[in-house]
């Protein structure tokens, strides 16, 4: 028995325009690459459930770089926090921090080889 838990797909909560998950009942773990820096990322069934059902990210975006490594996820989270409601104004040196984070992310994206495009996708049509 696998140590990866069975996580049921709730199809009614998933945005799946190309019906890629239609014939599957459980999420399948897979490996891909960070959509920002190309670092390897393992995508667990639980993470897929969260991204696709709770955060309502379309399935096609999961294949197109919507998964980030921990470092990029933390940076993106901080960028989103500073941007929300202009919170950068309330943080000491917030404007500089936001600009530095955005510049770092732009630099990483510009050097990315988009390795996620060639990653194995486990949901082939049955």
N, C-alpha and C positions, 0 to 999 in steps of 0.2 A: 504494500500500500504506500502511496506517495505521501510525503510530508507536506505537500501543498494542499491546503484545504479546498474543498468544493465550495465555490461561491456561485450561487444561482444568478442568472441574468434575468432582470426584470425588464422585459422587452418594452413594456409601456413607458418606461422612464428613460429609454435610450434613444438618442437622435441618430438613427442609422439609415440615412438616405439611400445607400446602396445595398441595404439588406445583407451586410456582411456577417452579422451575428444571428440572423434569422434562423438558421438551421442548428444553432448551438444552444444548449441549455445552461452550460457553466462557462465561466471565464477560464481562459488558459494562460498560464504564466508564459512570458516571453522576454527576450532580451532585445534591447534597442540601443539607441545612442541619444544623448542629451540634445534637445532641439536648439541649444545655444552654443555649447562648447564641444560637442562630439564625444564627451566622456561616456563610457559604457553605463547603461542603466538597466536593471532588472525590473520588470513590470509585473508585480504580483496580481493575482485575481482581486485581492482587496483594494489595491490601488486603482485598478480598472473600474471596479464598482463605484468607488468614490468619484473618480474623474468623469465617468460616463453618466452615472445616475444622479449623484448629489450635485456635482458642479455643472452638469449638462453640457459637457464638451462633446461635440459630434465625433462619432467613430472615425470618420475620415481624418480628423485633426490628431487623433491618437497616432495615426500612421505618419502624420506630417510634422512631427516635432513638438507636439504639445506636452511631452514628458521631459522633465528637466532633472539633472543630477542634483544632489543635495546643496552643493555650493551655489549653483545657478538659481535653484528654487528659493534659497534664503535671500539672495540678492534681489530677485524679482519680487519677493514678498516685501522687502524693505522699500523698494521703489514704489510699489503699490501703496504702502502705508504712507510714505512721504507725500505722494501725489493726492491721496484722498483728502478732500476738504482743505487742500493747501496746508497740510500739517507741517510741511517743510518750513513754514513761517514760524512755527512754534518751537522748533528744535534748533538748538544752538548750531550754527553753521549748516543748517538744513539745506539751504540752496546749494552750497558747495558739495555737500554729501550726495544730494540727488544728482547733480551734474556729473560727479565722479562715477557714481554707480551706473548711470546711463551710458557714459563714455566707455566704461569697462565692458558693459554688455554689447554695445555696438562693435567694439573692437573684436570681441570673441565671435560674434555673429559674422563679421566680415572675413574672419579667418576660417570659419567652419567649412567643412567639406560636405555637409549635409549627409553624414553617414546614415542617419535614420532612414533615408530613402531606400537604402539597400538592405535594411534589416529584415530578418525573417518574420513574416506575418502568419500567426498560427490559425487564423480563421479562414482557411480556404473553403470554397464551396464544397459541400459533401456530395 
